[in-house]
């Protein structure tokens, strides 16, 4: 990191790498813990069935992406981003502590609730705090965000490999404890940078509320709401990589032959590590190679990226649905089937997630960027709610979460919403008003 970047950048990037390690490490083992290690009040095994574990996994995901609304308002209008991040990081650490110490349903509920408040609350603040550091060098901000994004995926990749192994070898106390230690380190690293940060003061509540509910701002939120509501289906598919895809992986042949290395056996929860490493490979490829060539030929547009992403997400679920069909017919397919599905889904993520996040940030008023970013995150919450409804209240009408019909249902949902997304982004009152072509 050169002198051209703000002095606080290393602390923000280091904090993000450790925090994402803690979050994705905990999340990667969650459904396996609930179905294999969960204890009753007297210390006996009292595990959940697959459907119940998927339900609570996605309820947690829903909560984790609702809380950002409160965190954003707390940061924008009351405490400021720095104080909000420090306060909620402490709550976050307590959540990890509860999971590490108590393997019962009480410990699980308390731990996940505190983590949802902490992780969800800081989510819209950290990236906005990073942007605040570039007061006099705005042209370098893209490099700063690139380092930030790399830190996220390195943390996620390493934790998703290590934490499932710790769970299998040493049990849940250490497996949940290490992410807690990393969250403590993340908090300390962020605090250590306090003298180097540009700290934006909060906007007074009355002024903030006035700006937030201005006619222009309400119109922007309304137009974005149409887009994000439809995009929730994408997140209903994507977040199942940590739930239904893990349960399918348990039934796959997890031994892979590698040139020069020999055979390698992975754990079901470790397959998720493919996503962050693929993101690090695919994002630069699309940003600097694919998009420029397509733009030069006028073959790409914002809504085109999003719609193609939805179709690819459906295709990835078609692959895991077919894989499940093989399993149900007595075959043990190779984990390479899921590897292929991950590649397709990660390309879809690059097309959908990065495009729409940029859309949310660029159309947010300066005083409420944390709030608009959290508004975008609501689409992730709605997606998790959709999955929870399918495996919970609608369980009598929908097959279980590891059946071909379940996967094909979500593939169909993604295809169904693709045309409305194209239509909404093409309307003058929505896409035109947001500068979408």
Beta strands, then each sheet from edge to edge (+ up, - down):
strand 1: 255-258
strand 2: 262-265
sheet 1: 1+ 2-
end
